[in-house]
Amino acid sequence: MGHSAKSSDGGVGESIAELIAKRAAETPEAVFLEDARGDRVVRYGELAGLAAHAGALDAGTAVVITAEDPIDFALTYLGALAAGRCVAPVAPDTSPAVVATLREQLDDAPARNGGSVVLFTSGSTGTPKGVELSVAQLLHVARAVAAHNELTAADRGYNPLPLFHINAEVVALLATLVAGSALVLDRRFHRTGFWQLMRDRRITWINAVPAILAILAKDPIEAPPGLRFIRSASAPLPAPVAAAFDGIPLVVSYGMTEAASQITATPLDGSAPDGSVGRAVGAQVEARDESGKPLGEASVGALWIRGDGVISRYFKNAAADRFDDDGWLSTGDLGSVDADGFVTLLGRSDDVINRGGELVYPADVENVLLGDPRVREAVVVAKPDAVLGEVPVAFVVPADSDGGETDASGLRASLLERASAELPRHLRPVEITVTSELPRAATGKVQRARMRSALQGERR
């Protein structure tokens, strides 16, 4: 039998409207939201009124949220969900034409009881697909996150990630509401004065992505004494970056929009194996072979997920072939699950490079390149080749890319030498490009598909 990782928060709780009312009754003076760059504060006692007002601003059953201010965004989001409406959070710079089209699609769809959120995936497995998550699914995962991170009313989180993506909505906003704690919202991450801000705001946990942590790792880490942990999501966390935070617990997680954000997370005590993204939290994860049969422990295969927070279909029933008859969803990721339930990712199936019949998993190459302290980020993608079909090429961002001088040719030569010494021939990148930046989505995730597309016209 194959091995799967399973967990459940075991929680059955209130709706969002009931949670807001409960917090207002129990701790009306407690802070819920704070503006990281100003003095605006929302307390639990005033949340119900503010959310109700914000949620009633738009006519119709669907609410498209484009607010740039994160507190305004959060209040509208909660107010609309509390009112049982369908919410579509989008980037503040979304064009009016796109907003109008989206609203039309939402009004045309059957409404869910209790409210829902519709988001669109990044399109990393093809055309972006609409994901509709009910309030029950959102709160199931929020409770699992809060329990895993041991959040209490004494916690003060910090979130610089965009609220129009599922991570910040569930892991930051809703998990905070579930725990009755406080959340400091920032419009964007700022490197300058970061640790002073954490001290001034008495932050106990940080919601981050690897790109943010890689920037912070370049300077001395001056964490406040009350910081309990830093959470990393949306992309693999390079080992050298993680090492820079020695002494600060890191919760490394794996998630996707289709699962209302978090699927797995490493324990707070740091007991996960190196390179793991932790155990399932509030979900099930299973590795399968090409025929769909569950694999044995630690065998690499396609990852499938199932759980109360996982969708059973896409919006308007798109991509129905990604679901099986038992409610499992194909994630499009490759990885393994060991005997203790720890999941290790090898990347997306689309990212695997077939070099003349030999498979190259980008992470295997990237980890070697990241072993050079002069490298902050490394991404390996496929380049078309007339003989082998595909070959691996690497793009690296130097550690001093934001102002320092880098000997690009020297770094390139050194990395090629390192790859030759540490990797089998088929894994070695045929080219290494030194660049100051990589294409990213709003969440900070590197857009590998764009990089592959840019190479399509180049043949060796």
RODO-2510 file (C-alpha; in nm, 4 decimals, decimal comma):
residues 460
     n   res          X          Y          Z
     1     m     0,0000     0,0000     0,0000
     2     g     0,1184     0,3548    -0,0642
     3     h     0,1992     0,5932     0,2163
     4     s    -0,0001     0,9116     0,2688
     5     a     0,0307     1,1908     0,5207
     6     k    -0,2891     1,2734     0,7060
     7     s    -0,3849     1,5283     0,9663
     8     s    -0,6964     1,7049     1,0879
     9     d    -0,7522     2,0043     1,3097
    10     g    -1,0640     1,8392     1,4456
    11     g    -1,2296     2,1782     1,4743
    12     v    -1,5883     2,2613     1,3996
    13     g    -1,6609     2,6217     1,4748
    14     e    -1,8516     2,9376     1,4084
    15     s    -1,9106     3,1210     1,0848
    16     i    -1,7139     3,4386     1,0216
    17     a    -2,0065     3,6516     1,1393
    18     e    -2,0271     3,4467     1,4601
    19     l    -1,6513     3,4667     1,5149
    20     i    -1,6577     3,8448     1,4794
    21     a    -1,9475     3,8710     1,7258
    22     k    -1,7743     3,6377     1,9707
    23     r    -1,4489     3,8361     1,9659
    24     a    -1,6394     4,1627     2,0121
    25     a    -1,8187     4,0234     2,3166
    26     e    -1,5167     3,8615     2,4805
    27     t    -1,2312     4,1067     2,4081
    28     p    -1,3741     4,4334     2,2685
    29     e    -1,0635     4,6381     2,3505
    30     a    -0,8160     4,3877     2,2063
    31     v    -0,6419     4,4898     1,8830
    32     f    -0,7249     4,2923     1,5707
    33     l    -0,5564     4,4923     1,2911
    34     e    -0,2807     4,7544     1,2866
    35     d    -0,1307     4,9579     1,0040
    36     a     0,2458     4,8863     1,0004
    37     r     0,3266     5,2346     0,8679
    38     g     0,0740     5,4431     1,0588
    39     d    -0,1370     5,4648     1,3720
    40     r    -0,4611     5,3174     1,2387
    41     v    -0,5953     5,0396     1,4624
    42     v    -0,9059     4,8194     1,4430
    43     r    -1,0179     4,6647     1,7708
    44     y    -1,2405     4,3612     1,8008
    45     g    -1,5177     4,5661     1,9573
    46     e    -1,5537     4,7837     1,6471
    47     l    -1,4875     4,5099     1,3907
    48     a    -1,8495     4,4046     1,3455
    49     g    -1,9680     4,7556     1,2620
    50     l    -1,6772     4,8355     1,0317
    51     a    -1,7000     4,5015     0,8506
    52     a    -2,0753     4,5319     0,8056
    53     h    -2,0373     4,8801     0,6595
    54     a    -1,7556     4,7733     0,4251
    55     g    -1,9395     4,4621     0,3129
    56     a    -2,2483     4,6605     0,2206
    57     l    -2,0744     4,9102    -0,0080
    58     d    -2,1231     4,7097    -0,3260
    59     a    -2,4552     4,6039    -0,4731
    60     g    -2,5318     4,2494    -0,5829
    61     t    -2,4326     3,9070    -0,4544
    62     a    -2,0718     3,9364    -0,5756
    63     v    -1,8042     4,1688    -0,4384
    64     v    -1,4824     4,2353    -0,6311
    65     i    -1,2264     4,3814    -0,3902
    66     t    -0,9553     4,6072    -0,5319
    67     a    -0,8729     4,8191    -0,2258
    68     e    -0,5048     4,9135    -0,2047
    69     d    -0,5019     4,9829     0,1695
    70     p    -0,4665     4,6438     0,3438
    71     i    -0,6942     4,7323     0,6364
    72     d    -0,9702     4,8538     0,4018
    73     f    -0,9202     4,5357     0,2010
    74     a    -0,9448     4,3166     0,5116
    75     l    -1,2613     4,4863     0,6386
    76     t    -1,4376     4,4590     0,3022
    77     y    -1,3319     4,0938     0,2700
    78     l    -1,4595     4,0006     0,6147
    79     g    -1,7744     4,2068     0,5829
    80     a    -1,8708     4,0522     0,2506
    81     l    -1,8052     3,6979     0,3740
    82     a    -1,9934     3,7622     0,6966
    83     a    -2,2883     3,8732     0,4839
    84     g    -2,2745     3,5467     0,2869
    85     r    -2,1607     3,7011    -0,0387
    86     c    -1,9240     3,5779    -0,3101
    87     v    -1,5925     3,7629    -0,2885
    88     a    -1,3273     3,8005    -0,5590
    89     p    -1,0102     3,9672    -0,4314
    90     v    -0,7928     4,1085    -0,7123
    91     a    -0,4814     4,3231    -0,7399
    92     p    -0,5422     4,6978    -0,6870
    93     d    -0,4165     4,7783    -1,0386
    94     t    -0,6664     4,5463    -1,2091
    95     s    -0,8325     4,7271    -1,4991
    96     p    -1,2015     4,8289    -1,4728
    97     a    -1,2783     4,6131    -1,7764
    98     v    -1,1401     4,3017    -1,6089
    99     v    -1,3267     4,3826    -1,2876
   100     a    -1,6531     4,4202    -1,4803
   101     t    -1,6003     4,0876    -1,6603
   102     l    -1,5207     3,9113    -1,3355
   103     r    -1,8276     4,0525    -1,1613
   104     e    -2,0421     3,9315    -1,4507
   105     q    -1,8999     3,5790    -1,4204
   106     l    -1,9586     3,5725    -1,0443
   107     d    -2,3182     3,6989    -1,0638
   108     d    -2,3828     3,4310    -1,3219
   109     a    -2,2605     3,1512    -1,0925
   110     p    -2,4731     2,9712    -0,8316
   111     a    -2,4263     3,1301    -0,4870
   112     r    -2,2948     2,9171    -0,2016
   113     n    -2,4676     2,9279     0,1346
   114     g    -2,2562     3,1128     0,3884
   115     g    -2,0367     3,3007     0,1409
   116     s    -1,7335     3,2075    -0,0655
   117     v    -1,4125     3,3396    -0,2188
   118     v    -1,3174     3,3033    -0,5850
   119     l    -0,9523     3,3345    -0,6813
   120     f    -0,7638     3,2475    -0,9963
   121     t    -0,4563     3,0253    -0,9929
   122     s    -0,1216     3,1482    -1,1259
   123     g    -0,1561     2,9294    -1,4349
   124     s     0,1601     2,7310    -1,3554
   125     t    -0,0135     2,4148    -1,4816
   126     g    -0,1668     2,5841    -1,7846
   127     t    -0,4494     2,8357    -1,8252
   128     p    -0,5394     3,0048    -1,4945
   129     k    -0,8415     2,8370    -1,3364
   130     g    -1,1007     2,9815    -1,1021
   131     v    -1,1006     2,8365    -0,7503
   132     e    -1,4097     2,8845    -0,5355
   133     l    -1,3630     2,8230    -0,1625
   134     s    -1,6510     2,8228     0,0830
   135     v    -1,6287     2,9947     0,4187
   136     a    -1,6305     2,6500     0,5805
   137     q    -1,3221     2,5495     0,3794
   138     l    -1,1425     2,8749     0,4576
   139     l    -1,2084     2,8434     0,8295
   140     h    -1,1136     2,4754     0,8358
   141     v    -0,7663     2,5642     0,7106
   142     a    -0,7423     2,8811     0,9231
   143     r    -0,8120     2,6753     1,2359
   144     a    -0,5542     2,4170     1,1317
   145     v    -0,2961     2,6926     1,0752
   146     a    -0,3714     2,8615     1,4078
   147     a    -0,3472     2,5308     1,5943
   148     h    -0,0241     2,4274     1,4223
   149     n     0,1388     2,7642     1,4912
   150     e     0,0022     2,7648     1,8475
   151     l    -0,1448     3,1118     1,8046
   152     t    -0,3007     3,2708     2,1110
   153     a    -0,4533     3,6069     2,1979
   154     a    -0,1056     3,7204     2,3023
   155     d     0,0374     3,6891     1,9497
   156     r     0,1073     3,9765     1,7152
   157     g     0,1658     3,8713     1,3538
   158     y     0,3235     4,0710     1,0736
   159     n     0,2072     4,0333     0,7125
   160     p     0,3584     4,2210     0,4142
   161     l     0,2109     3,9772     0,1587
   162     p    -0,0758     4,0803    -0,0743
   163     l    -0,4234     4,0114     0,0611
   164     f    -0,5576     3,9312    -0,2843
   165     h    -0,3772     3,5956    -0,2593
   166     i    -0,4919     3,3010    -0,0509
   167     n    -0,1856     3,2871     0,1768
   168     a    -0,2390     3,6247     0,3403
   169     e    -0,6160     3,5791     0,3507
   170     v    -0,6116     3,2495     0,5402
   171     v    -0,2718     3,2137     0,7091
   172     a    -0,2566     3,5749     0,8261
   173     l    -0,6049     3,7313     0,8379
   174     l    -0,8416     3,4420     0,9156
   175     a    -0,6004     3,2484     1,1393
   176     t    -0,5579     3,5671     1,3435
   177     l    -0,9347     3,6060     1,3750
   178     v    -0,9688     3,2412     1,4792
   179     a    -0,7020     3,2863     1,7482
   180     g    -0,8310     3,6234     1,8668
   181     s    -0,4850     3,7730     1,8241
   182     a    -0,3470     4,0818     1,6465
   183     l    -0,2156     4,1275     1,2927
   184     v     0,0054     4,4099     1,1696
   185     l    -0,0557     4,4683     0,7978
   186     d     0,1999     4,6211     0,5632
   187     r     0,1447     4,7207     0,2013
   188     r     0,4803     4,5755     0,1013
   189     f     0,8079     4,4512     0,2427
   190     h     1,0791     4,7083     0,3218
   191     r     1,4333     4,5929     0,3945
   192     t     1,5424     4,9178     0,5562
   193     g     1,4457     4,9343     0,9231
   194     f     1,2749     4,5951     0,9111
   195     w     1,3962     4,4561     1,2432
   196     q     1,3376     4,7882     1,4193
   197     l     0,9762     4,7754     1,2960
   198     m     0,9432     4,4215     1,4338
   199     r     1,0658     4,5432     1,7733
   200     d     0,8506     4,8554     1,7739
   201     r     0,5383     4,6545     1,6865
   202     r     0,6262     4,3716     1,9288
   203     i     0,5889     4,1112     1,6557
   204     t     0,5774     3,7454     1,7647
   205     w     0,5564     3,5838     1,4190
   206     i     0,6196     3,6834     1,0585
   207     n     0,4376     3,5682     0,7457
   208     a     0,6990     3,5687     0,4686
   209     v     0,8171     3,4118     0,1433
   210     p     1,1709     3,2956     0,0508
   211     a     1,2393     3,6089    -0,1547
   212     i     1,1895     3,8240     0,1560
   213     l     1,3985     3,5943     0,3747
   214     a     1,6784     3,5899     0,1165
   215     i     1,6978     3,9701     0,1345
   216     l     1,6893     3,9740     0,5149
   217     a     1,9616     3,7073     0,5270
   218     k     2,2091     3,9483     0,3694
   219     d     2,2125     4,1678     0,6813
   220     p     2,2665     4,0832     1,0486
   221     i     1,9518     3,9232     1,1901
   222     e     1,8302     4,1445     1,4743
   223     a     1,5119     3,9665     1,5728
   224     p     1,3144     4,0954     1,8732
   225     p     1,3223     3,8732     2,1832
   226     g     0,9508     3,7946     2,1548
   227     l     0,9694     3,6552     1,8000
   228     r     0,8420     3,2937     1,8175
   229     f     0,8770     3,1911     1,4529
   230     i     0,8933     3,2970     1,0891
   231     r     0,6692     3,1257     0,8381
   232     s     0,7893     3,0683     0,4794
   233     a     0,5548     2,9797     0,1940
   234     s     0,4913     3,0010    -0,1837
   235     a     0,8322     2,8674    -0,2978
   236     p     1,1189     2,6420    -0,1817
   237     l     1,3374     2,7911     0,0911
   238     p     1,7071     2,7565    -0,0041
   239     a     1,9178     2,5901     0,2653
   240     p     2,1728     2,8774     0,2842
   241     v     1,8898     3,1239     0,3500
   242     a     1,7416     2,9043     0,6206
   243     a     2,0858     2,8706     0,7817
   244     a     2,1088     3,2495     0,8199
   245     f     1,8145     3,2363     1,0621
   246     d     1,9816     2,9891     1,2964
   247     g     1,8176     3,0155     1,6366
   248     i     1,4856     3,1448     1,5014
   249     p     1,2244     2,8729     1,4409
   250     l     1,1249     2,8557     1,0741
   251     v     0,7922     2,7036     0,9721
   252     v     0,8384     2,5951     0,6113
   253     s     0,5109     2,5199     0,4378
   254     y     0,3627     2,3942     0,1133
   255     g     0,0260     2,5023    -0,0143
   256     m    -0,1875     2,6025    -0,3083
   257     t    -0,4988     2,8043    -0,3786
   258     e    -0,6991     2,4863    -0,4375
   259     a    -0,6373     2,3840    -0,0751
   260     a    -0,7240     2,7228     0,0779
   261     s    -0,3484     2,7817     0,1243
   262     q    -0,1625     2,5473     0,3597
   263     i    -0,1291     2,1744     0,2893
   264     t     0,1815     2,0883     0,4915
   265     a     0,4061     2,2650     0,7430
   266     t     0,7170     2,1827     0,9414
   267     p     0,6865     2,1582     1,3214
   268     l     0,7622     2,4619     1,5357
   269     d     1,0381     2,2671     1,7100
   270     g     1,2352     2,2351     1,3858
   271     s     1,2259     1,8554     1,3883
   272     a     1,1594     1,8145     1,0130
   273     p     1,4207     1,6421     0,7941
   274     d     1,6388     1,8724     0,5847
   275     g     1,4615     1,9812     0,2687
   276     s     1,1169     1,8745     0,3877
   277     v     0,8085     2,0964     0,3725
   278     g     0,6653     1,9232     0,6789
   279     r     0,3674     1,7020     0,7482
   280     a     0,0097     1,7426     0,6312
   281     v    -0,1923     1,9871     0,8404
   282     g    -0,5677     1,9534     0,8066
   283     a    -0,5327     1,7522     0,4838
   284     q    -0,4051     1,4304     0,3276
   285     v    -0,1093     1,4021     0,0884
   286     e    -0,0235     1,0987    -0,1212
   287     a     0,2476     1,0236    -0,3804
   288     r     0,1325     0,8206    -0,6829
   289     d     0,2938     0,6640    -0,9878
   290     e     0,1945     0,7407    -1,3486
   291     s    -0,0922     0,4917    -1,3360
   292     g    -0,2384     0,6556    -1,0251
   293     k    -0,1289     0,3828    -0,7854
   294     p    -0,0090     0,4994    -0,4399
   295     l     0,3678     0,4678    -0,3988
   296     g     0,5700     0,3304    -0,1122
   297     e     0,7433     0,5376     0,1525
   298     a     0,9886     0,8007     0,0193
   299     s     0,9211     0,7045    -0,3455
   300     v     0,9016     1,0008    -0,5828
   301     g     0,5750     1,0483    -0,7668
   302     a     0,2907     1,2849    -0,8415
   303     l     0,1437     1,4431    -0,5290
   304     w    -0,2324     1,4198    -0,4744
   305     i    -0,4261     1,5884    -0,1936
   306     r    -0,7626     1,5561    -0,0249
   307     g    -0,9282     1,7218     0,2731
   308     d    -1,2014     1,9454     0,4076
   309     g    -1,0160     2,2518     0,2816
   310     v    -0,9525     2,1136    -0,0687
   311     i    -1,1863     2,1953    -0,3551
   312     s    -1,3839     1,9167    -0,5226
   313     r    -1,4093     2,1005    -0,8543
   314     y    -1,2865     2,4177    -1,0213
   315     f    -1,5045     2,7219    -1,0822
   316     k    -1,7602     2,6367    -1,3535
   317     n    -1,6219     2,2798    -1,3518
   318     a    -1,2983     2,3510    -1,5399
   319     a    -1,0181     2,0866    -1,5500
   320     a    -1,2396     1,8089    -1,4161
   321     d    -0,9746     1,5504    -1,5104
   322     r    -0,7550     1,6604    -1,2197
   323     f    -0,9941     1,4983    -0,9691
   324     d    -1,0465     1,1282    -0,9085
   325     d    -1,3643     0,9529    -0,7970
   326     d    -1,2557     0,9523    -0,4317
   327     g    -1,2171     1,3276    -0,4042
   328     w    -0,8394     1,3482    -0,4518
   329     l    -0,6889     1,6385    -0,6498
   330     s    -0,3730     1,6189    -0,8585
   331     t    -0,1475     1,9067    -0,7468
   332     g     0,0818     1,9004    -1,0499
   333     d     0,3776     1,8727    -0,8100
   334     l     0,6296     1,5923    -0,7745
   335     g     0,7553     1,4719    -0,4384
   336     s     0,7587     1,1971    -0,1783
   337     v     0,6124     1,1149     0,1623
   338     d     0,8372     0,9333     0,4116
   339     a     0,7463     0,6851     0,6852
   340     d     0,6861     0,9663     0,9358
   341     g     0,4596     1,1598     0,7012
   342     f     0,7133     1,4263     0,6039
   343     v     0,6695     1,5543     0,2498
   344     t     0,9613     1,6479     0,0229
   345     l     0,9010     1,8434    -0,2975
   346     l     1,0999     1,8083    -0,6183
   347     g     0,9129     2,0738    -0,8123
   348     r     0,6256     2,0883    -1,0545
   349     s     0,5866     1,8167    -1,3131
   350     d     0,6127     2,0849    -1,5849
   351     d     0,9506     2,1899    -1,4473
   352     v     1,1178     1,8489    -1,4853
   353     i     1,3724     1,8544    -1,7677
   354     n     1,4006     1,5513    -1,9983
   355     r     1,7599     1,5567    -2,1175
   356     g     1,7801     1,2853    -2,3791
   357     g     1,5694     1,0486    -2,1702
   358     e     1,7364     1,1329    -1,8377
   359     l     1,5231     1,3330    -1,5960
   360     v     1,6615     1,6451    -1,4309
   361     y     1,4828     1,7766    -1,1215
   362     p     1,5706     2,1500    -1,0992
   363     a     1,5968     2,1437    -0,7188
   364     d     1,8869     1,8959    -0,7357
   365     v     2,0874     2,1419    -0,9452
   366     e     1,9729     2,4567    -0,7661
   367     n     2,0808     2,3267    -0,4259
   368     v     2,4363     2,2748    -0,5537
   369     l     2,4549     2,6261    -0,7013
   370     l     2,3166     2,7744    -0,3802
   371     g     2,6060     2,6143    -0,1946
   372     d     2,8197     2,9038    -0,3181
   373     p     2,7825     3,1875    -0,0625
   374     r     2,7983     3,4416    -0,3430
   375     v     2,4631     3,3158    -0,4781
   376     r     2,1362     3,4388    -0,3288
   377     e     1,8969     3,2653    -0,5690
   378     a     1,9262     2,9980    -0,8360
   379     v     1,6640     2,8791    -1,0840
   380     v     1,7124     2,5991    -1,3356
   381     v     1,4789     2,5647    -1,6355
   382     a     1,4674     2,3730    -1,9624
   383     k     1,6096     2,5086    -2,2869
   384     p     1,5195     2,3403    -2,6180
   385     d     1,8016     2,1380    -2,7748
   386     a     1,8042     1,9974    -3,1283
   387     v     1,9771     1,6734    -3,0239
   388     l     1,8697     1,6030    -2,6636
   389     g     1,5283     1,7658    -2,6709
   390     e     1,5942     1,9701    -2,3571
   391     v     1,8962     2,0742    -2,1548
   392     p     1,9170     2,2490    -1,8154
   393     v     2,0233     2,6117    -1,7983
   394     a     2,0618     2,8120    -1,4788
   395     f     1,9917     3,1707    -1,3780
   396     v     2,1543     3,2963    -1,0589
   397     v     2,1116     3,6156    -0,8592
   398     p     2,4300     3,7197    -0,6746
   399     a     2,4151     3,7906    -0,3030
   400     d     2,5203     4,1521    -0,3660
   401     s     2,2844     4,2118    -0,6575
   402     d     2,1237     4,5223    -0,5070
   403     g     2,4175     4,7557    -0,5107
   404     g     2,7412     4,5601    -0,4923
   405     e     2,9780     4,4783    -0,7744
   406     t     2,9745     4,1207    -0,9015
   407     d     3,2353     3,9612    -1,1244
   408     a     2,9765     3,7854    -1,3384
   409     s     3,2232     3,5930    -1,5531
   410     g     3,4199     3,4792    -1,2474
   411     l     3,1036     3,3679    -1,0655
   412     r     2,9800     3,1856    -1,3748
   413     a     3,3089     3,0001    -1,4182
   414     s     3,3193     2,9067    -1,0507
   415     l     2,9630     2,7720    -1,0565
   416     l     3,0250     2,5659    -1,3687
   417     e     3,3284     2,4166    -1,1952
   418     r     3,1221     2,3426    -0,8833
   419     a     2,8527     2,1745    -1,0929
   420     s     3,1121     1,9590    -1,2708
   421     a     3,2590     1,8485    -0,9394
   422     e     2,9334     1,7754    -0,7563
   423     l     2,6792     1,6710    -1,0196
   424     p     2,6505     1,3825    -1,2683
   425     r     2,6960     1,4938    -1,6280
   426     h     2,3245     1,4948    -1,7165
   427     l     2,2434     1,7282    -1,4249
   428     r     2,5049     1,9902    -1,5073
   429     p     2,3667     2,3149    -1,6521
   430     v     2,4968     2,3867    -2,0000
   431     e     2,4712     2,7598    -1,9393
   432     i     2,4654     2,9837    -1,6331
   433     t     2,3344     3,3385    -1,6582
   434     v     2,4093     3,5898    -1,3829
   435     t     2,1185     3,8321    -1,3425
   436     s     2,0121     4,0980    -1,0938
   437     e     1,6495     3,9816    -1,0779
   438     l     1,4087     3,7060    -1,1738
   439     p     1,0500     3,7389    -1,3037
   440     r     0,8074     3,7058    -1,0134
   441     a     0,4366     3,6864    -0,9410
   442     a     0,2845     3,9168    -0,6792
   443     t     0,3415     3,6519    -0,4110
   444     g     0,7162     3,6508    -0,4782
   445     k     0,7058     3,3155    -0,6573
   446     v     0,9483     3,2896    -0,9501
   447     q     0,7623     3,2598    -1,2813
   448     r     0,9459     2,9675    -1,4364
   449     a     0,6979     2,9407    -1,7227
   450     r     0,7951     3,2902    -1,8406
   451     m     1,1610     3,1966    -1,8264
   452     r     1,1018     2,8793    -2,0288
   453     s     0,8997     3,0722    -2,2859
   454     a     1,1820     3,3217    -2,3298
   455     l     1,4148     3,0322    -2,4171
   456     q     1,1838     2,8648    -2,6679
   457     g     1,3278     3,0529    -2,9632
   458     e     1,6879     2,9718    -2,8681
   459     r     1,8306     2,6425    -2,9889
   460     r     2,1806     2,5147    -2,9452
***
